[in-house]
Amino acid sequence: MTAPQGQVPVTVRTFAQRFSATRRGARLARLLAVHQLTDWGLTPGTGAHDATVLVVAELAANAVLHGRVPGRDFALLLRYDHETGRLEIEVSDTHDRQPTPKTPTSDDEQGRGLLLVEELADRWGVKERRGPGKTVWAHVLAAPR
């Protein structure tokens, strides 16, 4: 007879979902990120929670506005390691165009999203994905629990 094995504590939580490449899909991605982060114990109003929600909102909006390919969705992946406090955000779309931060003028109505991501995230970048398109990723650090 085998002795019972102890449960290994789960330290990394993951959330993954595909969304329609529409404004409604981007909004739903942000709302579900809020719900998921709260479920993981990250309180709204704290720096890591709010920074992550804003980064998700900006990357999802970019996927819908600039990465949209008709008939294709975009994907959101969140990973949270509560031991290290590291939150990973990935938004994948099917467009090959690489995002580039711009320096908007005061009259520009767009072009500030990646500057916001750059300011809120500890690191961010772009990587290839399997299939067409790209994945834009960002890391936000929360206090370890």
MODELLER restraints for C-alpha pairs under 7 A, 6 or more apart:
rsr = mdl.restraints
at = mdl.atoms
rsr.add(forms.Gaussian(group=physical.xy_distance, feature=features.Distance(at['CA:11:A'], at['CA:81:A']), mean=5.46, stdev=0.5))
rsr.add(forms.Gaussian(group=physical.xy_distance, feature=features.Distance(at['CA:11:A'], at['CA:82:A']), mean=5.76, stdev=0.5))
rsr.add(forms.Gaussian(group=physical.xy_distance, feature=features.Distance(at['CA:11:A'], at['CA:83:A']), mean=6.19, stdev=0.5))
rsr.add(forms.Gaussian(group=physical.xy_distance, feature=features.Distance(at['CA:12:A'], at['CA:79:A']), mean=6.65, stdev=0.5))
rsr.add(forms.Gaussian(group=physical.xy_distance, feature=features.Distance(at['CA:12:A'], at['CA:80:A']), mean=5.42, stdev=0.5))
rsr.add(forms.Gaussian(group=physical.xy_distance, feature=features.Distance(at['CA:12:A'], at['CA:81:A']), mean=4.24, stdev=0.5))
rsr.add(forms.Gaussian(group=physical.xy_distance, feature=features.Distance(at['CA:12:A'], at['CA:82:A']), mean=6.56, stdev=0.5))
rsr.add(forms.Gaussian(group=physical.xy_distance, feature=features.Distance(at['CA:13:A'], at['CA:79:A']), mean=5.60, stdev=0.5))
rsr.add(forms.Gaussian(group=physical.xy_distance, feature=features.Distance(at['CA:13:A'], at['CA:80:A']), mean=5.11, stdev=0.5))
rsr.add(forms.Gaussian(group=physical.xy_distance, feature=features.Distance(at['CA:13:A'], at['CA:81:A']), mean=6.39, stdev=0.5))
rsr.add(forms.Gaussian(group=physical.xy_distance, feature=features.Distance(at['CA:14:A'], at['CA:78:A']), mean=5.63, stdev=0.5))
rsr.add(forms.Gaussian(group=physical.xy_distance, feature=features.Distance(at['CA:14:A'], at['CA:79:A']), mean=4.50, stdev=0.5))
rsr.add(forms.Gaussian(group=physical.xy_distance, feature=features.Distance(at['CA:14:A'], at['CA:80:A']), mean=6.51, stdev=0.5))
rsr.add(forms.Gaussian(group=physical.xy_distance, feature=features.Distance(at['CA:15:A'], at['CA:77:A']), mean=5.70, stdev=0.5))
rsr.add(forms.Gaussian(group=physical.xy_distance, feature=features.Distance(at['CA:15:A'], at['CA:78:A']), mean=5.06, stdev=0.5))
rsr.add(forms.Gaussian(group=physical.xy_distance, feature=features.Distance(at['CA:15:A'], at['CA:79:A']), mean=6.52, stdev=0.5))
rsr.add(forms.Gaussian(group=physical.xy_distance, feature=features.Distance(at['CA:16:A'], at['CA:76:A']), mean=5.67, stdev=0.5))
rsr.add(forms.Gaussian(group=physical.xy_distance, feature=features.Distance(at['CA:16:A'], at['CA:77:A']), mean=4.41, stdev=0.5))
rsr.add(forms.Gaussian(group=physical.xy_distance, feature=features.Distance(at['CA:16:A'], at['CA:78:A']), mean=6.40, stdev=0.5))
rsr.add(forms.Gaussian(group=physical.xy_distance, feature=features.Distance(at['CA:17:A'], at['CA:75:A']), mean=5.78, stdev=0.5))
rsr.add(forms.Gaussian(group=physical.xy_distance, feature=features.Distance(at['CA:17:A'], at['CA:76:A']), mean=5.49, stdev=0.5))
rsr.add(forms.Gaussian(group=physical.xy_distance, feature=features.Distance(at['CA:17:A'], at['CA:77:A']), mean=6.71, stdev=0.5))
rsr.add(forms.Gaussian(group=physical.xy_distance, feature=features.Distance(at['CA:18:A'], at['CA:73:A']), mean=6.39, stdev=0.5))
rsr.add(forms.Gaussian(group=physical.xy_distance, feature=features.Distance(at['CA:18:A'], at['CA:74:A']), mean=5.71, stdev=0.5))
rsr.add(forms.Gaussian(group=physical.xy_distance, feature=features.Distance(at['CA:18:A'], at['CA:75:A']), mean=4.24, stdev=0.5))
rsr.add(forms.Gaussian(group=physical.xy_distance, feature=features.Distance(at['CA:18:A'], at['CA:76:A']), mean=6.29, stdev=0.5))
rsr.add(forms.Gaussian(group=physical.xy_distance, feature=features.Distance(at['CA:19:A'], at['CA:25:A']), mean=5.12, stdev=0.5))
rsr.add(forms.Gaussian(group=physical.xy_distance, feature=features.Distance(at['CA:19:A'], at['CA:73:A']), mean=5.53, stdev=0.5))
rsr.add(forms.Gaussian(group=physical.xy_distance, feature=features.Distance(at['CA:19:A'], at['CA:74:A']), mean=5.49, stdev=0.5))
rsr.add(forms.Gaussian(group=physical.xy_distance, feature=features.Distance(at['CA:19:A'], at['CA:75:A']), mean=6.08, stdev=0.5))
rsr.add(forms.Gaussian(group=physical.xy_distance, feature=features.Distance(at['CA:20:A'], at['CA:73:A']), mean=4.66, stdev=0.5))
rsr.add(forms.Gaussian(group=physical.xy_distance, feature=features.Distance(at['CA:20:A'], at['CA:74:A']), mean=6.44, stdev=0.5))
rsr.add(forms.Gaussian(group=physical.xy_distance, feature=features.Distance(at['CA:21:A'], at['CA:64:A']), mean=4.90, stdev=0.5))
rsr.add(forms.Gaussian(group=physical.xy_distance, feature=features.Distance(at['CA:21:A'], at['CA:68:A']), mean=6.04, stdev=0.5))
rsr.add(forms.Gaussian(group=physical.xy_distance, feature=features.Distance(at['CA:21:A'], at['CA:72:A']), mean=6.75, stdev=0.5))
rsr.add(forms.Gaussian(group=physical.xy_distance, feature=features.Distance(at['CA:21:A'], at['CA:73:A']), mean=5.00, stdev=0.5))
rsr.add(forms.Gaussian(group=physical.xy_distance, feature=features.Distance(at['CA:21:A'], at['CA:74:A']), mean=5.85, stdev=0.5))
rsr.add(forms.Gaussian(group=physical.xy_distance, feature=features.Distance(at['CA:22:A'], at['CA:64:A']), mean=5.65, stdev=0.5))
rsr.add(forms.Gaussian(group=physical.xy_distance, feature=features.Distance(at['CA:23:A'], at['CA:64:A']), mean=6.65, stdev=0.5))
rsr.add(forms.Gaussian(group=physical.xy_distance, feature=features.Distance(at['CA:26:A'], at['CA:57:A']), mean=6.82, stdev=0.5))
rsr.add(forms.Gaussian(group=physical.xy_distance, feature=features.Distance(at['CA:26:A'], at['CA:60:A']), mean=5.03, stdev=0.5))
rsr.add(forms.Gaussian(group=physical.xy_distance, feature=features.Distance(at['CA:26:A'], at['CA:61:A']), mean=5.68, stdev=0.5))
rsr.add(forms.Gaussian(group=physical.xy_distance, feature=features.Distance(at['CA:26:A'], at['CA:64:A']), mean=6.86, stdev=0.5))
rsr.add(forms.Gaussian(group=physical.xy_distance, feature=features.Distance(at['CA:30:A'], at['CA:53:A']), mean=6.24, stdev=0.5))
rsr.add(forms.Gaussian(group=physical.xy_distance, feature=features.Distance(at['CA:30:A'], at['CA:56:A']), mean=6.00, stdev=0.5))
rsr.add(forms.Gaussian(group=physical.xy_distance, feature=features.Distance(at['CA:30:A'], at['CA:57:A']), mean=5.33, stdev=0.5))
rsr.add(forms.Gaussian(group=physical.xy_distance, feature=features.Distance(at['CA:33:A'], at['CA:53:A']), mean=6.42, stdev=0.5))
rsr.add(forms.Gaussian(group=physical.xy_distance, feature=features.Distance(at['CA:34:A'], at['CA:53:A']), mean=6.28, stdev=0.5))
rsr.add(forms.Gaussian(group=physical.xy_distance, feature=features.Distance(at['CA:37:A'], at['CA:49:A']), mean=6.68, stdev=0.5))
rsr.add(forms.Gaussian(group=physical.xy_distance, feature=features.Distance(at['CA:38:A'], at['CA:44:A']), mean=6.89, stdev=0.5))
rsr.add(forms.Gaussian(group=physical.xy_distance, feature=features.Distance(at['CA:42:A'], at['CA:49:A']), mean=5.80, stdev=0.5))
rsr.add(forms.Gaussian(group=physical.xy_distance, feature=features.Distance(at['CA:43:A'], at['CA:49:A']), mean=6.39, stdev=0.5))
rsr.add(forms.Gaussian(group=physical.xy_distance, feature=features.Distance(at['CA:44:A'], at['CA:50:A']), mean=6.39, stdev=0.5))
rsr.add(forms.Gaussian(group=physical.xy_distance, feature=features.Distance(at['CA:48:A'], at['CA:140:A']), mean=6.50, stdev=0.5))
rsr.add(forms.Gaussian(group=physical.xy_distance, feature=features.Distance(at['CA:48:A'], at['CA:141:A']), mean=6.38, stdev=0.5))
rsr.add(forms.Gaussian(group=physical.xy_distance, feature=features.Distance(at['CA:48:A'], at['CA:142:A']), mean=5.02, stdev=0.5))
rsr.add(forms.Gaussian(group=physical.xy_distance, feature=features.Distance(at['CA:51:A'], at['CA:120:A']), mean=5.70, stdev=0.5))
rsr.add(forms.Gaussian(group=physical.xy_distance, feature=features.Distance(at['CA:52:A'], at['CA:140:A']), mean=6.58, stdev=0.5))
rsr.add(forms.Gaussian(group=physical.xy_distance, feature=features.Distance(at['CA:55:A'], at['CA:117:A']), mean=5.49, stdev=0.5))
rsr.add(forms.Gaussian(group=physical.xy_distance, feature=features.Distance(at['CA:58:A'], at['CA:113:A']), mean=5.55, stdev=0.5))
rsr.add(forms.Gaussian(group=physical.xy_distance, feature=features.Distance(at['CA:59:A'], at['CA:91:A']), mean=6.32, stdev=0.5))
rsr.add(forms.Gaussian(group=physical.xy_distance, feature=features.Distance(at['CA:60:A'], at['CA:91:A']), mean=6.60, stdev=0.5))
rsr.add(forms.Gaussian(group=physical.xy_distance, feature=features.Distance(at['CA:63:A'], at['CA:74:A']), mean=6.68, stdev=0.5))
rsr.add(forms.Gaussian(group=physical.xy_distance, feature=features.Distance(at['CA:63:A'], at['CA:93:A']), mean=5.85, stdev=0.5))
rsr.add(forms.Gaussian(group=physical.xy_distance, feature=features.Distance(at['CA:67:A'], at['CA:93:A']), mean=5.78, stdev=0.5))
rsr.add(forms.Gaussian(group=physical.xy_distance, feature=features.Distance(at['CA:67:A'], at['CA:94:A']), mean=6.55, stdev=0.5))
rsr.add(forms.Gaussian(group=physical.xy_distance, feature=features.Distance(at['CA:67:A'], at['CA:95:A']), mean=4.81, stdev=0.5))
rsr.add(forms.Gaussian(group=physical.xy_distance, feature=features.Distance(at['CA:68:A'], at['CA:93:A']), mean=6.96, stdev=0.5))
rsr.add(forms.Gaussian(group=physical.xy_distance, feature=features.Distance(at['CA:68:A'], at['CA:94:A']), mean=6.99, stdev=0.5))
rsr.add(forms.Gaussian(group=physical.xy_distance, feature=features.Distance(at['CA:68:A'], at['CA:95:A']), mean=6.36, stdev=0.5))
rsr.add(forms.Gaussian(group=physical.xy_distance, feature=features.Distance(at['CA:69:A'], at['CA:94:A']), mean=6.36, stdev=0.5))
rsr.add(forms.Gaussian(group=physical.xy_distance, feature=features.Distance(at['CA:69:A'], at['CA:95:A']), mean=6.23, stdev=0.5))
rsr.add(forms.Gaussian(group=physical.xy_distance, feature=features.Distance(at['CA:72:A'], at['CA:94:A']), mean=6.93, stdev=0.5))
rsr.add(forms.Gaussian(group=physical.xy_distance, feature=features.Distance(at['CA:73:A'], at['CA:93:A']), mean=6.90, stdev=0.5))
rsr.add(forms.Gaussian(group=physical.xy_distance, feature=features.Distance(at['CA:74:A'], at['CA:91:A']), mean=6.98, stdev=0.5))
rsr.add(forms.Gaussian(group=physical.xy_distance, feature=features.Distance(at['CA:74:A'], at['CA:92:A']), mean=5.54, stdev=0.5))
rsr.add(forms.Gaussian(group=physical.xy_distance, feature=features.Distance(at['CA:74:A'], at['CA:93:A']), mean=4.63, stdev=0.5))
rsr.add(forms.Gaussian(group=physical.xy_distance, feature=features.Distance(at['CA:75:A'], at['CA:91:A']), mean=5.53, stdev=0.5))
rsr.add(forms.Gaussian(group=physical.xy_distance, feature=features.Distance(at['CA:75:A'], at['CA:92:A']), mean=5.08, stdev=0.5))
rsr.add(forms.Gaussian(group=physical.xy_distance, feature=features.Distance(at['CA:75:A'], at['CA:93:A']), mean=6.67, stdev=0.5))
rsr.add(forms.Gaussian(group=physical.xy_distance, feature=features.Distance(at['CA:76:A'], at['CA:90:A']), mean=5.73, stdev=0.5))
rsr.add(forms.Gaussian(group=physical.xy_distance, feature=features.Distance(at['CA:76:A'], at['CA:91:A']), mean=4.69, stdev=0.5))
rsr.add(forms.Gaussian(group=physical.xy_distance, feature=features.Distance(at['CA:76:A'], at['CA:92:A']), mean=6.66, stdev=0.5))
rsr.add(forms.Gaussian(group=physical.xy_distance, feature=features.Distance(at['CA:77:A'], at['CA:89:A']), mean=5.85, stdev=0.5))
rsr.add(forms.Gaussian(group=physical.xy_distance, feature=features.Distance(at['CA:77:A'], at['CA:90:A']), mean=5.00, stdev=0.5))
rsr.add(forms.Gaussian(group=physical.xy_distance, feature=features.Distance(at['CA:77:A'], at['CA:91:A']), mean=6.50, stdev=0.5))
rsr.add(forms.Gaussian(group=physical.xy_distance, feature=features.Distance(at['CA:78:A'], at['CA:88:A']), mean=5.61, stdev=0.5))
rsr.add(forms.Gaussian(group=physical.xy_distance, feature=features.Distance(at['CA:78:A'], at['CA:89:A']), mean=4.85, stdev=0.5))
rsr.add(forms.Gaussian(group=physical.xy_distance, feature=features.Distance(at['CA:78:A'], at['CA:90:A']), mean=6.54, stdev=0.5))
rsr.add(forms.Gaussian(group=physical.xy_distance, feature=features.Distance(at['CA:79:A'], at['CA:87:A']), mean=5.65, stdev=0.5))
rsr.add(forms.Gaussian(group=physical.xy_distance, feature=features.Distance(at['CA:79:A'], at['CA:88:A']), mean=4.98, stdev=0.5))
rsr.add(forms.Gaussian(group=physical.xy_distance, feature=features.Distance(at['CA:79:A'], at['CA:89:A']), mean=6.73, stdev=0.5))
rsr.add(forms.Gaussian(group=physical.xy_distance, feature=features.Distance(at['CA:80:A'], at['CA:86:A']), mean=5.82, stdev=0.5))
rsr.add(forms.Gaussian(group=physical.xy_distance, feature=features.Distance(at['CA:80:A'], at['CA:87:A']), mean=4.56, stdev=0.5))
rsr.add(forms.Gaussian(group=physical.xy_distance, feature=features.Distance(at['CA:80:A'], at['CA:88:A']), mean=6.44, stdev=0.5))
rsr.add(forms.Gaussian(group=physical.xy_distance, feature=features.Distance(at['CA:81:A'], at['CA:87:A']), mean=6.63, stdev=0.5))
rsr.add(forms.Gaussian(group=physical.xy_distance, feature=features.Distance(at['CA:82:A'], at['CA:144:A']), mean=5.71, stdev=0.5))
rsr.add(forms.Gaussian(group=physical.xy_distance, feature=features.Distance(at['CA:82:A'], at['CA:145:A']), mean=5.71, stdev=0.5))
rsr.add(forms.Gaussian(group=physical.xy_distance, feature=features.Distance(at['CA:83:A'], at['CA:144:A']), mean=5.23, stdev=0.5))
rsr.add(forms.Gaussian(group=physical.xy_distance, feature=features.Distance(at['CA:83:A'], at['CA:145:A']), mean=5.90, stdev=0.5))
rsr.add(forms.Gaussian(group=physical.xy_distance, feature=features.Distance(at['CA:84:A'], at['CA:144:A']), mean=5.02, stdev=0.5))
rsr.add(forms.Gaussian(group=physical.xy_distance, feature=features.Distance(at['CA:85:A'], at['CA:141:A']), mean=5.55, stdev=0.5))
rsr.add(forms.Gaussian(group=physical.xy_distance, feature=features.Distance(at['CA:85:A'], at['CA:142:A']), mean=4.56, stdev=0.5))
rsr.add(forms.Gaussian(group=physical.xy_distance, feature=features.Distance(at['CA:85:A'], at['CA:143:A']), mean=5.23, stdev=0.5))
rsr.add(forms.Gaussian(group=physical.xy_distance, feature=features.Distance(at['CA:85:A'], at['CA:144:A']), mean=4.17, stdev=0.5))
rsr.add(forms.Gaussian(group=physical.xy_distance, feature=features.Distance(at['CA:85:A'], at['CA:145:A']), mean=6.95, stdev=0.5))
rsr.add(forms.Gaussian(group=physical.xy_distance, feature=features.Distance(at['CA:86:A'], at['CA:139:A']), mean=6.81, stdev=0.5))
rsr.add(forms.Gaussian(group=physical.xy_distance, feature=features.Distance(at['CA:86:A'], at['CA:140:A']), mean=6.09, stdev=0.5))
rsr.add(forms.Gaussian(group=physical.xy_distance, feature=features.Distance(at['CA:86:A'], at['CA:141:A']), mean=4.72, stdev=0.5))
rsr.add(forms.Gaussian(group=physical.xy_distance, feature=features.Distance(at['CA:86:A'], at['CA:142:A']), mean=6.13, stdev=0.5))
rsr.add(forms.Gaussian(group=physical.xy_distance, feature=features.Distance(at['CA:87:A'], at['CA:139:A']), mean=5.60, stdev=0.5))
rsr.add(forms.Gaussian(group=physical.xy_distance, feature=features.Distance(at['CA:87:A'], at['CA:140:A']), mean=5.10, stdev=0.5))
rsr.add(forms.Gaussian(group=physical.xy_distance, feature=features.Distance(at['CA:87:A'], at['CA:141:A']), mean=6.01, stdev=0.5))
rsr.add(forms.Gaussian(group=physical.xy_distance, feature=features.Distance(at['CA:88:A'], at['CA:138:A']), mean=5.93, stdev=0.5))
rsr.add(forms.Gaussian(group=physical.xy_distance, feature=features.Distance(at['CA:88:A'], at['CA:139:A']), mean=4.70, stdev=0.5))
rsr.add(forms.Gaussian(group=physical.xy_distance, feature=features.Distance(at['CA:88:A'], at['CA:140:A']), mean=6.59, stdev=0.5))
rsr.add(forms.Gaussian(group=physical.xy_distance, feature=features.Distance(at['CA:89:A'], at['CA:137:A']), mean=5.42, stdev=0.5))
rsr.add(forms.Gaussian(group=physical.xy_distance, feature=features.Distance(at['CA:89:A'], at['CA:138:A']), mean=5.19, stdev=0.5))
rsr.add(forms.Gaussian(group=physical.xy_distance, feature=features.Distance(at['CA:89:A'], at['CA:139:A']), mean=6.31, stdev=0.5))
rsr.add(forms.Gaussian(group=physical.xy_distance, feature=features.Distance(at['CA:90:A'], at['CA:135:A']), mean=6.26, stdev=0.5))
rsr.add(forms.Gaussian(group=physical.xy_distance, feature=features.Distance(at['CA:90:A'], at['CA:136:A']), mean=5.70, stdev=0.5))
rsr.add(forms.Gaussian(group=physical.xy_distance, feature=features.Distance(at['CA:90:A'], at['CA:137:A']), mean=4.32, stdev=0.5))
rsr.add(forms.Gaussian(group=physical.xy_distance, feature=features.Distance(at['CA:90:A'], at['CA:138:A']), mean=6.63, stdev=0.5))
rsr.add(forms.Gaussian(group=physical.xy_distance, feature=features.Distance(at['CA:91:A'], at['CA:135:A']), mean=5.53, stdev=0.5))
rsr.add(forms.Gaussian(group=physical.xy_distance, feature=features.Distance(at['CA:91:A'], at['CA:136:A']), mean=5.38, stdev=0.5))
rsr.add(forms.Gaussian(group=physical.xy_distance, feature=features.Distance(at['CA:91:A'], at['CA:137:A']), mean=6.43, stdev=0.5))
rsr.add(forms.Gaussian(group=physical.xy_distance, feature=features.Distance(at['CA:92:A'], at['CA:134:A']), mean=5.69, stdev=0.5))
rsr.add(forms.Gaussian(group=physical.xy_distance, feature=features.Distance(at['CA:92:A'], at['CA:135:A']), mean=4.13, stdev=0.5))
rsr.add(forms.Gaussian(group=physical.xy_distance, feature=features.Distance(at['CA:92:A'], at['CA:136:A']), mean=6.31, stdev=0.5))
rsr.add(forms.Gaussian(group=physical.xy_distance, feature=features.Distance(at['CA:93:A'], at['CA:133:A']), mean=5.56, stdev=0.5))
rsr.add(forms.Gaussian(group=physical.xy_distance, feature=features.Distance(at['CA:93:A'], at['CA:134:A']), mean=5.91, stdev=0.5))
rsr.add(forms.Gaussian(group=physical.xy_distance, feature=features.Distance(at['CA:93:A'], at['CA:135:A']), mean=6.60, stdev=0.5))
rsr.add(forms.Gaussian(group=physical.xy_distance, feature=features.Distance(at['CA:94:A'], at['CA:132:A']), mean=5.12, stdev=0.5))
rsr.add(forms.Gaussian(group=physical.xy_distance, feature=features.Distance(at['CA:94:A'], at['CA:133:A']), mean=3.74, stdev=0.5))
rsr.add(forms.Gaussian(group=physical.xy_distance, feature=features.Distance(at['CA:94:A'], at['CA:134:A']), mean=6.46, stdev=0.5))
rsr.add(forms.Gaussian(group=physical.xy_distance, feature=features.Distance(at['CA:95:A'], at['CA:132:A']), mean=6.79, stdev=0.5))
rsr.add(forms.Gaussian(group=physical.xy_distance, feature=features.Distance(at['CA:95:A'], at['CA:133:A']), mean=4.44, stdev=0.5))
rsr.add(forms.Gaussian(group=physical.xy_distance, feature=features.Distance(at['CA:95:A'], at['CA:134:A']), mean=6.84, stdev=0.5))
rsr.add(forms.Gaussian(group=physical.xy_distance, feature=features.Distance(at['CA:96:A'], at['CA:132:A']), mean=6.85, stdev=0.5))
rsr.add(forms.Gaussian(group=physical.xy_distance, feature=features.Distance(at['CA:96:A'], at['CA:133:A']), mean=4.51, stdev=0.5))
rsr.add(forms.Gaussian(group=physical.xy_distance, feature=features.Distance(at['CA:96:A'], at['CA:134:A']), mean=6.25, stdev=0.5))
rsr.add(forms.Gaussian(group=physical.xy_distance, feature=features.Distance(at['CA:101:A'], at['CA:114:A']), mean=5.36, stdev=0.5))
rsr.add(forms.Gaussian(group=physical.xy_distance, feature=features.Distance(at['CA:101:A'], at['CA:115:A']), mean=6.18, stdev=0.5))
rsr.add(forms.Gaussian(group=physical.xy_distance, feature=features.Distance(at['CA:102:A'], at['CA:111:A']), mean=5.92, stdev=0.5))
rsr.add(forms.Gaussian(group=physical.xy_distance, feature=features.Distance(at['CA:104:A'], at['CA:111:A']), mean=5.86, stdev=0.5))
rsr.add(forms.Gaussian(group=physical.xy_distance, feature=features.Distance(at['CA:104:A'], at['CA:112:A']), mean=6.81, stdev=0.5))
rsr.add(forms.Gaussian(group=physical.xy_distance, feature=features.Distance(at['CA:118:A'], at['CA:124:A']), mean=6.84, stdev=0.5))
rsr.add(forms.Gaussian(group=physical.xy_distance, feature=features.Distance(at['CA:121:A'], at['CA:138:A']), mean=6.01, stdev=0.5))
rsr.add(forms.Gaussian(group=physical.xy_distance, feature=features.Distance(at['CA:121:A'], at['CA:139:A']), mean=5.60, stdev=0.5))
rsr.add(forms.Gaussian(group=physical.xy_distance, feature=features.Distance(at['CA:121:A'], at['CA:140:A']), mean=4.97, stdev=0.5))
rsr.add(forms.Gaussian(group=physical.xy_distance, feature=features.Distance(at['CA:122:A'], at['CA:139:A']), mean=5.62, stdev=0.5))
rsr.add(forms.Gaussian(group=physical.xy_distance, feature=features.Distance(at['CA:122:A'], at['CA:140:A']), mean=5.42, stdev=0.5))
rsr.add(forms.Gaussian(group=physical.xy_distance, feature=features.Distance(at['CA:122:A'], at['CA:141:A']), mean=6.90, stdev=0.5))
rsr.add(forms.Gaussian(group=physical.xy_distance, feature=features.Distance(at['CA:123:A'], at['CA:138:A']), mean=5.63, stdev=0.5))
rsr.add(forms.Gaussian(group=physical.xy_distance, feature=features.Distance(at['CA:123:A'], at['CA:139:A']), mean=5.33, stdev=0.5))
rsr.add(forms.Gaussian(group=physical.xy_distance, feature=features.Distance(at['CA:124:A'], at['CA:137:A']), mean=5.45, stdev=0.5))
rsr.add(forms.Gaussian(group=physical.xy_distance, feature=features.Distance(at['CA:124:A'], at['CA:138:A']), mean=4.02, stdev=0.5))
rsr.add(forms.Gaussian(group=physical.xy_distance, feature=features.Distance(at['CA:124:A'], at['CA:139:A']), mean=6.27, stdev=0.5))
rsr.add(forms.Gaussian(group=physical.xy_distance, feature=features.Distance(at['CA:125:A'], at['CA:136:A']), mean=5.83, stdev=0.5))
rsr.add(forms.Gaussian(group=physical.xy_distance, feature=features.Distance(at['CA:125:A'], at['CA:137:A']), mean=5.49, stdev=0.5))
rsr.add(forms.Gaussian(group=physical.xy_distance, feature=features.Distance(at['CA:125:A'], at['CA:138:A']), mean=6.54, stdev=0.5))
rsr.add(forms.Gaussian(group=physical.xy_distance, feature=features.Distance(at['CA:126:A'], at['CA:134:A']), mean=6.86, stdev=0.5))
rsr.add(forms.Gaussian(group=physical.xy_distance, feature=features.Distance(at['CA:126:A'], at['CA:135:A']), mean=5.66, stdev=0.5))
rsr.add(forms.Gaussian(group=physical.xy_distance, feature=features.Distance(at['CA:126:A'], at['CA:136:A']), mean=4.43, stdev=0.5))
rsr.add(forms.Gaussian(group=physical.xy_distance, feature=features.Distance(at['CA:126:A'], at['CA:137:A']), mean=6.09, stdev=0.5))
rsr.add(forms.Gaussian(group=physical.xy_distance, feature=features.Distance(at['CA:127:A'], at['CA:134:A']), mean=5.97, stdev=0.5))
rsr.add(forms.Gaussian(group=physical.xy_distance, feature=features.Distance(at['CA:127:A'], at['CA:135:A']), mean=5.30, stdev=0.5))
rsr.add(forms.Gaussian(group=physical.xy_distance, feature=features.Distance(at['CA:127:A'], at['CA:136:A']), mean=6.48, stdev=0.5))
rsr.add(forms.Gaussian(group=physical.xy_distance, feature=features.Distance(at['CA:128:A'], at['CA:134:A']), mean=4.86, stdev=0.5))
rsr.add(forms.Gaussian(group=physical.xy_distance, feature=features.Distance(at['CA:128:A'], at['CA:135:A']), mean=6.12, stdev=0.5))
rsr.add(forms.Gaussian(group=physical.xy_distance, feature=features.Distance(at['CA:129:A'], at['CA:135:A']), mean=6.05, stdev=0.5))
